[in-house]
Amino acid sequence: MNAIVATVTHQISNARVEATNNKIKLTIRMAYRFRNIDNLIAMIYLRCGGRVIYLPERAPEAA
């Protein structure tokens, strides 16, 4: 009960953490056959790091 009151009072939740955990679990499933753990860790950083990386052929046009 105290946790519910604290959530309403402070207007915070663990939704962002749960979303990140879900993204990591999905990435692990996608990277099931990677040959080493470094490739998996790199993929998690790419997907969860918040940076957008475009391929040269697909880069958005400059404004």
Sequence and secondary structure as in RCSB ss.txt:
>XXXX:A:sequence
MNAIVATVTHQISNARVEATNNKIKLTIRMAYRFRNIDNLIAMIYLRCGGRVIYLPERAPEAA
>XXXX:A:secstr
 HHHHHHHHHT  SHHHHHHHHHHHHHHHHTTT SSHHHHHHHHHHHHS      GGG     
